[in-house]
Amino acid sequence: MTYQHLSDQAGAESIVRTLSQQEELPLLRDHLLRLDRESRHDRFQGFLDDSFIEGYAAKCASDGTAVIAYFEGGIVRGAAELHPPDISSNSEPEIAFSVETAFRRRGVGTRLFHELIAEAHRRGHRTLRITTGAHNEAMRALALKFGAHLNFCQGESNGTIDLTARPLAKPARSSANAHRDAMRALLDLNRAYWRALFRIYGWRWAA
């Protein structure tokens, strides 16, 4: 599993990690059911029924789909899905994203996309396929940001991302690690200062 600690704009700690497929099925299902009508339409190409979404989540739990989730307050508020290539119509792994409306415009989709690409690299995939509604501008913009080549056909945007053209990025450091590194650098600088001062006055440095 991949863990990444984040801080949202309000200062609350958030986590991005991969869900376990069976035990955490309800977390993905409940997130998808919380999507509003417009978000459901964009995510599922017009399918809005609760029973369809419940069946979809159950299928993700059993077919090898990797689900990377954005948690806030212990609740999944966004998800990136990496579907195995053998169930895709063109034998390419297909990806999908969803973020609840109240949690958009915080960079959640970008964070999820970074982690999804890292997972795709770990699985040895060379290309990814993405399909979204023609009116889902946010998803199209996110896909283009990560190098997708999109075509428009019959009300859908279809495209692929060439992973061989996107080197695997270094994992982001948590804020705790960054703070620890900054404190270590400050201590090193302070120690160097006092060593130099002791040397000037001929005092003995004991540390």
Secondary structure, DSSP 4 states (H G I P E B T S, - for coil): --EEEEE-TTS-EEEEEEPPTTTTHHHHHHHHHHS-HHHHHHHTTT---HHHHHHHHHHHHHTT-EEEEEEETTEEEEEEEEE-GGGSTTSS-EEEEEE-GGG-SSSHHHHHHHHHHHHHHHTT--EEEEEEETT-HHHHHHHHHTT-EEEEETTEEEEEEEGGGSPPPPPPPPHHHHHHHHHHHHHHHHHHHHHHHHHHHTPPP--
